[in-house]
Amino acid sequence: MLGLYPELDPYDHGMLPVGDGNTLYWEECGNPEGKPVAFLHGGPGGGASARHRRLFDPERYRIVLFDQRGCGRSTPHCSEPDVDLSVNTTWHLVSDMEQLREDRGIDRWQLFGGSWGSVLALAYAETHPERVTELVLRGVATLRLKEVQWLFGGGAACMFPEAWSRFLAPVPYARRGGDLLEVYHELLNHPDPNVHGPAALAWSRWEGETVKFTPQEEVVAAFAEPEFALAIARIENHYFRHGGWLAPDQLIRGAGKLSGIPCVLVQGRYDVVTPATTAWELAQVLPGAELKMIGDAGHAFDEPGTLHELISATDRFAAGWEGRSGLSSAEVERKEIRMLFGDEHVRRYEETDGEVGHDWQEGVPTLVLTTKGRKTGQDRKFALIYQEDDGNPVIVASKGGAPNHPGWYLNLQENPEVRVQVRADKFTARARTATGEERARLWDKLAAVWPAYNDYQKKTDREIPVVVLERV
């Protein structure tokens, strides 16, 4: 499983006046000469954070983050009284993005958006398709009436009745069967802090309690921070009451404008905030879209399966960017074919005896490891980076620096007899974990090929295992 890249600081940041008295906070991280990507945060009104920088390889991406109007570090902040929300709409934000792109001297950029960020990404891309290289969308939404009604009209309440009761608490009993968006509009814009404060906390907490596959108290607490809660509640309510200023089904009907733009949709099967039906319906009409349905995930970007697919997508698109520099179109095509992931990597490797898939990146060879599932007894196959040592392949159980070992390592602990394919060479091996000086020597050998292993080790308290596959 891939995890977040290491923490990093911006190399540049600033405030961009965009009109109507609004100024956007923006920052750039990573490689100033890298592939441009814009991170579009959720909400609307959620703001960007330091963790969002870590979704992209800082060696290969020029990472642009900004706080949308009215939230985060942008000014004025919607927790302040008398902020004019009439100049805060989807189309104002699309215009803001164009101003930011031009201000930063970017010709075309990748768009990475989750939840509301996926709505904004689609709205921008359908307006300016010539400015978009790829789309990576998570927790997909299009702000149709049925989506808004699901979350704020009682649909999601069937799954989270306790949280829904807390959402209803500020609403007068006689009005609980009415249009809750309108009731909350009145409460959130009431001049008395004793009215708009509890309403904002109830609104924001409802999202915090439903965002994770398994609710987490620290997430709920972050959504209950008063200033954050008031801004996100006011902005979300404003947008949802107006349907995002979108015509019915506008983003679905306009998907044909995105033909030729690679798109990956990453969707939690049990996402309560933005149900999976929207991602599936969009994938049916969005030309060439790849839909990654995560069977054990909710809405949050950092749930393991979702995070793995997001970073797999950004890594793959970055590799394509690198491949275009100084290469012919045929060479680019060959390089991009080699950049495979997961089951597709294994399949192409086996079909071609490693002709496709062995050289995953330049100087980074891979093998296919087959283990027995410790619970199912079924074959489980994995494409893994390796190096040879004394005629035996050596691999690393990194899991991107996650706190627990990858499943394939747990499998071979249970049954160390495995099958290995290196190019066309297929053989049985016995797996053992290197220790002491041998581990240190082999670690250096693998880290020379894939330096990120050193970063992965810094991220976790476990000693990442180095595994020798001794031919039987």
matplotlib code that plots the C-alpha trace (Angstrom):
import matplotlib.pyplot as plt

x = [0.0, 1.3, 1.2, 1.7, 5.0, 7.2, 6.3, 7.5, 7.3, 6.3, 9.1, 6.8, 3.5, 1.4, -1.9, -3.7, -6.4, -9.1, -11.7, -14.9, -12.7, -11.4, -7.8, -6.7, -3.9, -1.8, 1.4, 3.8, 5.7, 7.9, 9.9, 9.5, 10.4, 8.0, 4.6, 2.1, -0.9, -3.6, -5.1, -8.7, -9.9, -13.3, -16.2, -16.7, -15.0, -12.7, -9.3, -6.1, -3.7, -0.1, -1.1, -2.6, 0.9, 2.0, -0.3, 2.3, 5.9, 7.8, 10.6, 8.3, 5.5, 5.1, 2.3, -0.1, -2.5, -4.8, -7.7, -10.9, -12.8, -14.0, -12.0, -8.6, -6.1, -8.0, -9.7, -12.3, -13.1, -16.7, -16.6, -16.6, -19.9, -21.2, -19.1, -20.7, -21.5, -23.2, -19.7, -18.8, -20.1, -18.8, -18.1, -16.3, -14.0, -13.5, -12.5, -10.2, -8.4, -7.8, -6.4, -4.1, -2.9, -2.0, -0.4, 1.8, 2.8, 1.3, 0.1, -1.7, -2.1, -3.4, -6.5, -6.7, -10.0, -12.0, -15.7, -16.6, -13.1, -14.3, -17.2, -15.0, -12.5, -15.2, -16.7, -13.3, -12.3, -15.5, -15.0, -11.3, -10.5, -7.5, -5.9, -6.2, -3.7, -5.4, -8.1, -7.8, -11.1, -12.0, -15.4, -17.0, -19.9, -21.7, -24.0, -27.2, -30.4, -30.5, -27.0, -27.7, -31.0, -29.3, -26.9, -29.3, -32.7, -32.6, -31.0, -27.7, -29.6, -30.6, -27.0, -26.0, -29.2, -27.3, -25.3, -28.5, -30.2, -27.3, -27.7, -31.4, -30.9, -30.7, -33.7, -37.1, -39.1, -42.0, -39.6, -37.7, -39.9, -39.3, -36.4, -33.5, -31.2, -33.5, -33.8, -30.1, -29.6, -31.7, -29.8, -26.3, -26.9, -28.7, -26.8, -26.8, -23.7, -25.8, -27.9, -25.4, -22.6, -24.4, -26.0, -22.5, -21.1, -24.1, -23.7, -19.9, -20.0, -22.5, -19.9, -17.1, -19.1, -19.9, -16.6, -14.8, -15.6, -15.1, -15.8, -12.8, -13.0, -10.1, -11.7, -15.0, -13.1, -11.4, -14.7, -16.0, -13.4, -15.7, -14.1, -13.7, -17.2, -18.8, -17.0, -17.6, -21.2, -22.1, -20.3, -21.6, -25.2, -24.8, -23.6, -26.0, -29.1, -28.2, -27.3, -23.8, -25.3, -25.3, -28.1, -29.7, -27.2, -24.8, -21.5, -22.8, -24.1, -20.9, -18.6, -18.0, -16.0, -13.3, -12.6, -8.8, -8.2, -7.1, -9.2, -9.1, -12.1, -11.4, -14.5, -15.2, -17.9, -19.4, -19.0, -22.0, -21.2, -20.9, -22.5, -20.8, -23.7, -22.3, -18.8, -20.3, -22.7, -20.0, -17.7, -20.3, -20.3, -16.7, -14.6, -11.7, -12.3, -10.8, -13.1, -11.4, -14.1, -12.6, -14.5, -13.5, -13.5, -15.8, -15.3, -12.0, -8.9, -6.5, -8.3, -5.7, -7.2, -8.3, -4.9, -3.1, -5.1, -4.8, -1.0, -0.8, -2.6, -0.5, 2.7, 1.7, 0.8, 4.1, 6.0, 4.2, 5.3, 9.0, 8.8, 7.9, 11.1, 13.4, 11.7, 10.1, 6.3, 7.2, 9.6, 7.0, 4.4, 6.8, 7.7, 4.1, 3.2, 5.9, 4.3, 1.8, 0.3, -1.3, -3.1, -2.6, 1.2, 1.1, -1.1, 1.1, 4.3, 3.0, 1.6, 4.9, 7.4, 8.4, 9.1, 6.4, 6.6, 10.1, 11.6, 8.9, 10.9, 14.3, 16.7, 13.9, 13.4, 10.4, 9.5, 6.2, 5.9, 3.2, 2.2, -0.5, -3.2, -2.8, -6.6, -7.9, -5.1, -5.5, -2.6, -1.9, 0.4, 2.3, 4.7, 7.6, 10.9, 13.9, 17.7, 19.8, 22.2, 24.3, 21.9, 18.8, 16.2, 15.8, 12.7, 11.5, 8.2, 7.8, 4.0, 5.0, 6.0, 2.6, 2.5, 1.8, 3.4, 2.0, -0.3, 2.2, 4.8, 2.3, 1.5, 5.1, 5.6, 2.8, 4.1, 7.6, 7.5, 6.7, 6.9, 8.9, 9.0, 12.0, 11.4, 10.8, 12.6, 10.0, 11.1, 10.2, 11.9, 12.0, 11.6, 13.6, 13.9, 17.4, 18.8, 21.7, 24.6, 23.1, 19.9, 21.8, 23.9, 20.8, 18.8, 21.5, 21.4, 17.6, 17.5, 20.1, 17.4, 14.4, 15.5, 12.0, 12.6, 14.6, 11.7, 9.3, 11.5, 11.4, 7.6, 7.1, 8.2, 8.4, 11.7, 10.8, 11.7, 14.2, 13.3, 15.7, 14.0, 16.4, 15.9, 14.9]
y = [0.0, 3.4, 6.2, 9.9, 11.4, 13.0, 16.3, 19.3, 23.1, 25.6, 27.1, 30.1, 31.5, 34.6, 36.4, 37.0, 39.6, 38.1, 40.9, 41.6, 42.3, 38.8, 37.7, 34.1, 32.4, 30.2, 28.2, 26.1, 23.0, 20.4, 20.9, 24.4, 22.7, 19.7, 18.8, 21.4, 20.2, 22.1, 20.7, 21.6, 21.2, 20.0, 21.7, 24.1, 26.0, 23.3, 24.8, 23.2, 21.7, 20.6, 16.9, 17.7, 18.6, 15.0, 13.5, 14.2, 13.2, 16.4, 15.5, 15.4, 17.8, 21.5, 21.4, 24.4, 24.6, 27.5, 28.3, 29.1, 32.2, 32.8, 30.0, 28.9, 31.7, 33.6, 36.9, 37.9, 34.7, 33.6, 33.2, 37.0, 38.9, 40.6, 38.7, 39.0, 35.5, 36.7, 37.0, 33.4, 31.0, 28.1, 30.4, 32.9, 30.0, 28.9, 32.4, 32.6, 29.4, 31.0, 34.1, 31.9, 29.8, 32.9, 34.6, 31.6, 31.3, 27.8, 26.8, 23.6, 21.7, 18.5, 18.9, 16.9, 17.3, 15.4, 15.8, 19.4, 19.7, 17.1, 19.4, 22.4, 20.3, 19.2, 22.7, 24.2, 21.4, 21.6, 25.4, 25.3, 21.8, 23.1, 24.0, 20.5, 17.7, 15.1, 14.7, 12.8, 12.9, 11.3, 11.1, 12.1, 14.6, 16.7, 18.6, 17.3, 17.7, 14.0, 14.1, 17.1, 15.6, 12.3, 14.1, 16.8, 15.4, 12.2, 9.6, 9.3, 9.6, 6.0, 4.9, 7.5, 8.1, 9.2, 11.8, 12.9, 13.6, 15.9, 17.6, 18.2, 19.5, 23.2, 23.0, 23.9, 20.7, 22.0, 22.6, 19.3, 17.9, 20.9, 22.2, 21.9, 23.8, 26.9, 26.4, 26.2, 29.3, 31.3, 29.8, 30.2, 33.9, 34.9, 37.8, 36.2, 34.0, 31.9, 30.9, 30.7, 29.2, 26.0, 25.6, 25.8, 23.2, 20.9, 21.3, 20.8, 17.9, 16.0, 16.0, 15.0, 12.1, 10.7, 11.3, 8.2, 4.5, 4.2, 7.5, 8.9, 11.3, 13.4, 14.1, 15.0, 17.4, 19.1, 19.7, 21.1, 23.9, 27.0, 29.3, 26.4, 25.2, 28.6, 29.2, 25.7, 25.6, 29.0, 28.4, 24.8, 25.9, 28.8, 26.5, 23.7, 25.9, 27.2, 23.9, 25.2, 27.5, 24.5, 23.5, 20.1, 17.4, 20.0, 18.3, 14.9, 16.2, 18.2, 15.3, 14.9, 18.1, 16.2, 13.7, 13.1, 14.2, 11.1, 10.8, 8.6, 8.4, 7.0, 6.2, 4.6, 1.9, 3.0, 6.7, 8.3, 11.9, 11.4, 8.0, 5.7, 6.1, 9.5, 8.2, 5.2, 7.4, 9.8, 7.0, 5.8, 9.2, 10.5, 9.4, 7.1, 7.4, 4.8, 4.1, 2.7, 1.5, 0.9, -1.9, -1.0, 2.8, 5.8, 9.4, 10.4, 10.7, 9.1, 5.7, 3.2, 1.8, 5.2, 6.8, 4.0, 4.6, 8.4, 8.2, 5.5, 7.8, 10.9, 8.8, 7.4, 10.8, 12.2, 9.4, 10.3, 13.9, 12.9, 10.6, 13.4, 15.4, 14.7, 11.5, 10.6, 9.8, 6.1, 6.2, 8.0, 5.3, 2.5, 4.2, 4.8, 1.2, 0.1, 2.3, -0.2, -0.8, -3.5, -6.4, -4.8, -4.8, -8.5, -9.4, -7.6, -8.9, -12.6, -12.2, -10.9, -12.8, -9.5, -7.7, -5.3, -4.6, -5.7, -2.3, -0.4, 2.8, 3.5, 1.6, 0.1, -3.6, -5.6, -9.2, -11.0, -12.7, -15.4, -16.2, -18.3, -16.2, -17.0, -17.0, -18.1, -20.4, -18.8, -17.5, -13.8, -12.1, -8.9, -6.9, -5.7, -3.9, -6.2, -6.4, -9.6, -10.7, -13.8, -15.0, -14.5, -11.7, -9.4, -7.4, -4.8, -5.0, -1.2, -0.7, 3.0, 3.3, 2.3, 1.2, -2.5, -5.0, -5.6, -8.6, -10.4, -10.3, -11.7, -14.4, -15.6, -15.5, -18.1, -20.0, -19.1, -21.2, -18.8, -18.6, -16.0, -14.7, -12.6, -11.8, -15.2, -17.1, -18.7, -20.6, -21.7, -19.9, -19.9, -16.5, -15.4, -12.1, -10.6, -9.3, -7.4, -6.5, -8.5, -6.5, -3.2, -4.1, -5.2, -2.2, 0.1, -1.9, -1.6, 2.1, 2.9, 1.8, 3.3, 6.1, 6.5, 3.4, 5.7, 8.1, 5.2, 3.9, 7.4, 7.4, 4.2, 2.7, -0.8, -2.0, -2.5, -6.1, -7.0, -10.4, -12.7, -15.1, -18.1, -20.4, -24.0]
z = [0.0, -0.9, 1.7, 2.0, 0.9, 3.6, 5.1, 3.2, 3.4, 0.6, -1.4, -2.2, -1.1, -1.3, -1.4, -4.7, -5.1, -7.2, -7.1, -5.1, -2.1, -1.9, -1.6, -2.0, -0.1, -2.3, -1.9, -4.0, -2.9, -4.4, -7.6, -9.2, -12.6, -12.0, -13.4, -12.3, -10.2, -8.5, -5.3, -4.9, -1.3, -0.2, 1.6, 0.0, 2.8, 4.1, 3.2, 2.2, 4.8, 5.1, 4.7, 1.3, 0.0, 0.7, -2.0, -4.7, -5.3, -4.4, -6.7, -9.8, -9.0, -8.8, -6.2, -6.1, -3.2, -2.4, 0.0, -1.9, -1.2, 2.4, 4.1, 5.4, 5.1, 2.4, 3.3, 4.2, 6.3, 6.4, 10.2, 10.2, 10.3, 7.2, 4.7, 1.2, 0.1, -3.1, -4.7, -3.6, -6.2, -8.3, -11.2, -9.1, -8.0, -11.6, -12.4, -9.4, -10.6, -14.0, -12.3, -10.2, -13.1, -15.1, -12.1, -11.5, -15.2, -15.6, -19.1, -18.2, -14.9, -13.4, -11.2, -8.0, -6.2, -3.6, -2.5, -3.3, -4.9, -7.5, -8.4, -8.8, -10.8, -13.2, -13.5, -14.3, -16.7, -18.6, -18.9, -19.7, -21.0, -22.9, -19.6, -18.0, -18.4, -16.1, -13.5, -10.3, -8.4, -5.1, -3.3, -6.5, -6.5, -9.1, -6.7, -8.2, -6.1, -5.3, -3.9, -1.7, -0.5, 0.4, 2.8, 4.1, 3.5, 5.7, 3.4, 5.2, 8.5, 8.0, 8.5, 11.1, 13.2, 16.3, 14.4, 12.6, 15.8, 16.8, 13.4, 14.0, 17.6, 16.7, 14.4, 15.9, 16.3, 14.1, 11.2, 11.2, 8.4, 6.2, 4.0, 6.4, 4.1, 4.4, 8.2, 8.6, 6.3, 8.8, 11.8, 10.4, 9.4, 12.7, 14.3, 17.7, 18.3, 20.7, 17.6, 14.7, 16.9, 17.9, 14.4, 12.8, 15.2, 14.5, 10.7, 10.7, 13.2, 11.0, 8.2, 10.7, 12.0, 8.5, 6.6, 7.8, 7.2, 10.9, 12.7, 14.6, 17.5, 16.4, 13.1, 14.7, 17.0, 14.1, 12.4, 15.7, 15.9, 16.1, 13.5, 11.0, 11.7, 11.1, 7.8, 6.4, 7.5, 6.0, 2.7, 2.3, 3.1, 0.6, -2.2, -1.5, -1.3, -4.8, -6.3, -6.9, -9.6, -11.9, -14.3, -13.6, -14.4, -15.9, -15.0, -16.1, -19.4, -20.1, -19.5, -23.3, -23.2, -21.3, -24.1, -24.3, -20.7, -18.6, -15.5, -12.5, -10.2, -6.7, -4.8, -1.4, -1.7, 1.7, 1.2, 3.0, 2.1, -1.6, -2.4, -5.0, -7.5, -8.7, -9.5, -11.3, -13.4, -14.2, -15.3, -17.8, -19.7, -19.0, -22.0, -20.9, -17.1, -14.8, -11.8, -8.7, -6.3, -2.9, -1.1, 2.5, 2.5, 3.2, 2.1, 3.5, 1.3, 3.8, 4.2, 3.2, 0.0, -1.2, -0.4, -2.3, -5.5, -5.3, -5.0, -7.6, -10.0, -9.2, -9.5, -12.8, -14.3, -13.1, -14.8, -18.0, -17.6, -17.1, -20.2, -22.5, -22.1, -25.0, -26.1, -29.4, -29.3, -29.7, -26.8, -24.7, -25.5, -24.5, -21.2, -20.3, -21.1, -18.6, -15.8, -14.6, -11.2, -9.1, -10.9, -14.3, -13.7, -12.8, -15.8, -18.4, -16.8, -17.0, -20.5, -21.9, -19.7, -18.2, -21.5, -20.3, -16.6, -15.6, -16.0, -14.1, -14.3, -15.7, -13.4, -11.3, -12.0, -10.7, -10.2, -9.6, -6.2, -5.6, -2.0, -0.5, 1.2, 4.9, 5.4, 2.0, 0.8, -2.6, -4.7, -4.2, -6.7, -6.3, -8.5, -6.4, -6.8, -6.4, -6.6, -7.0, -4.3, -4.8, -7.4, -5.2, -5.5, -2.5, -1.9, 0.8, 2.7, 2.9, 2.3, 1.8, 5.5, 6.9, 10.5, 9.7, 7.3, 3.8, 3.3, 1.1, 3.9, 6.4, 3.9, 3.6, 7.3, 7.5, 4.5, 3.4, 0.2, -2.7, -6.4, -8.2, -11.8, -12.9, -16.6, -18.1, -15.3, -13.1, -9.9, -6.4, -3.5, 0.2, 1.8, 4.8, 6.6, 6.6, 10.0, 11.3, 9.0, 6.1, 6.4, 6.5, 3.4, 1.4, 2.5, 1.1, -2.1, -2.5, -1.4, -4.1, -6.6, -4.8, -2.4, -1.1, 1.1, 3.4, 3.7, 4.3, 7.2, 8.8, 8.7, 10.7, 14.1, 12.7, 11.2, 7.5, 6.6, 3.9, 2.4, 0.6, -1.9, -1.9, -4.8, -3.9]

ax = plt.figure().add_subplot(projection="3d")
ax.plot(x, y, z, "-o")
ax.set_aspect("equal")
plt.show()
